[in-house]
Amino acid sequence: LEAAHLAQFRANFSAEPDVVIPQPHPELSSERVLTMSRLDGSALSDVITSLGRQQANEFVRRGAQIYIEMIFRDGLFHADPHPGNILILPAPSPAAADPGMEPPAFSVGLLGAR
């Protein structure tokens, strides 16, 4: 289920080059292990204070826009958005993952139709 959600996130943001979602590898995954592509970046919590005020504000605005799209456009959202789960890639692009868990996990929430 997590691999399917991860694949759906990738599809949902495929047209947005500033959002990077790891590639799931279902052939290497099981019910207990989700294997996904490695993203080399820094945890947001490690770099947010070193960003300039304007760059930090732009990043926060873009992050909020991404979450609004997840919730209202897609109905599927990353459900554990603490700064350690968001990577800053060299671009910088936000990348949603959970590098702090072994193995990495991708926590999601799903909004059902009412």
N, C-alpha and C positions, 0 to 999 in steps of 0.2 A: 504493500500500500504506500509506504514512504517513497519508494522508487517511482511509483506512478505519479504521486504528488510532485516530486522533484521534476519529472519529465513535463508535467503540466505547467509548472512554474517557468521552465525553460521556454516552452511554447508561448506562454502568455507574454513573456518579455523578449521574445526573439527579435522584434523590430526595434528594440531599445538598446543601442550599443553601449550605453553607459551602465547597464545592469548586467552583471555576470552571475549566472546560476550554474553550479557544478553539474557536469554530465553524470547521470546515474549509470551504473554498470550492473544491470540486472543479472547478467550471467555470473557475476562474482558476488552477488548478494543473496541473502536468505531472509527468513522471518526475523532473525535476530541481528543480522549485520546488513547495513546499507553501505555499499561501496560506490564511491563517486570520484570524479576527477579531482585531482589535487589543485588547489588554487594557492599560489604563492603571493601572500600579501601580509599586511600587518593588521592586527585587531584594531578596530576603531578606538577602543579604550586606550590603546598604546599611543595613538597619534593625534587624537582630537585636540589635545592641548597644544600641540606643536603647529597646528594649522593656523594660518592667519585668520583674523576675524571674518573677513569677507568670504574666504574659502570655506570656513566652518559654517557660516550662515547659509551659503549656497548648498553645501552638502546636506545640512539639516532640512532645508526646504525640499531638496530633491528626495531625500529619504521619506519625508512626509507625503510627497506626491506619490511615491512608489507604493506606500501603504494604502493610500486612498484608492489607487488603482487596484491593488490586490483585493481590498474589501468590497468596493462598490462596482468595479468593472468585472472582476473575476470571481468573487465569492470564495476565494481560497487565499489564505494569508499565512505568512511565517508567524508562528505563535510564540516564539521565544526571542524577541528582538533586543536582547541586551547587547551593549557595545562589544562584548567579547565574541558575539555571533555574527558580527558584520565586519568583513575584511575590507581594507583599503588596498586596492591594487595599484600598480604604478600609474595608471591613467590620470587621475584616480577614479576608479569606478567602485561603487558599493557592490559587495558580493555577499549574498546571504548564505550562511552556513553555520555550523556549530562545531568549531574546531576544538572546543574545550572538552569534548566527551570522547571516550574511546569505545568503539569506533565513532567517528563523527556522525552526528545525528542531524536530521533536518526536521524540526518540529513545525507542524502546520496546523492551522485551524480551517475548518470548512464551514461556510455559511450555507444553511439549507434554505430552500424556498419556503416562504411562510404563506 
